[in-house]
Amino acid sequence: MMIKEHSEQLYREIMGSYPTGVTIITTLDVNNKPVGLTVNSFASVSLDPLMILWCIDKNSGSIETFKITNKFAVNILAGNQKEACWVFASRNETDRFAKVNWELSSNDLPILNDVFGVLECKKVDEIDAGDHMILIGEVINLQKNDTDPMLYFRRKVGSIREESVQ
Ligand SMILES: Cc1cc2nc3c(=O)[nH]c(=O)nc-3n(C[C@H](O)[C@H](O)[C@H](O)COP(=O)(O)O)c2cc1C
């Protein structure tokens, strides 16, 4: 397709410069092992009911787990959690959860300590979308800590503070 050949690099440049927060989305696999990956495609969808979405690459190692599971947790990273961001994005990392402090919630979802916020979700829909799948979740529990969220911009992460966005 012509449009793809000419536009993919520009698309990457544009989207790579679109600032986002950073999340680690977690669940348990069929053996009750924690699974999680770094995700910035997370977005708010609906207030009534509370719904969110995120997208997973079909080549992701955890795609089967996220297809099977009926729930997941969105851990919204704090600005000082850079290491967790890269650990959960690295394919070479054999035990990602050994590198962070975490616990299981009462909904049996892995929750990372000291994150900015957590949205525990029931999976309500899956939509096939090109080389990704869109997962839609309805929020069943949420919490917020008194810290600043992480900002992702041009392959770098940092902390966003109110004084920098006035
Ligand atoms: C800032 C950032 C954002 C990312 N966002 C996504 C995303 O939205 N969806 C996705 O599938 N992968 C995303 N990735 C890539 C995954 O984190 C990475 O491919 C990871 O190794 C996948 O883990 P898995 O193969 O164990 O599932 C992102 C990586 C980074 C660094």
The ligand as an ORCA input file, in Angstrom:
! r2SCAN-3c Opt
* xyz 0 1
  C       6.590      3.715     26.707
  C       6.195      2.404     26.098
  C       4.886      2.201     25.698
  C       4.467      0.984     25.153
  N       3.155      0.829     24.799
  C       2.731     -0.371     24.334
  C       1.352     -0.574     24.020
  O       0.521      0.329     24.160
  N       0.963     -1.801     23.579
  C       1.863     -2.822     23.403
  O       1.447     -3.923     22.996
  N       3.198     -2.656     23.668
  C       3.631     -1.452     24.144
  N       4.952     -1.270     24.432
  C       5.910     -2.358     24.172
  C       5.843     -3.472     25.214
  O       5.993     -2.960     26.530
  C       6.982     -4.483     24.940
  O       6.885     -4.948     23.618
  C       6.974     -5.649     25.921
  O       8.199     -6.361     25.802
  C       5.812     -6.612     25.656
  O       5.876     -7.617     26.626
  P       5.383     -9.101     26.339
  O       6.024     -9.532     25.041
  O       5.833     -9.867     27.547
  O       3.884     -9.043     26.253
  C       5.392     -0.065     24.979
  C       6.734      0.142     25.386
  C       7.125      1.353     25.925
  C       8.562      1.551     26.353
*
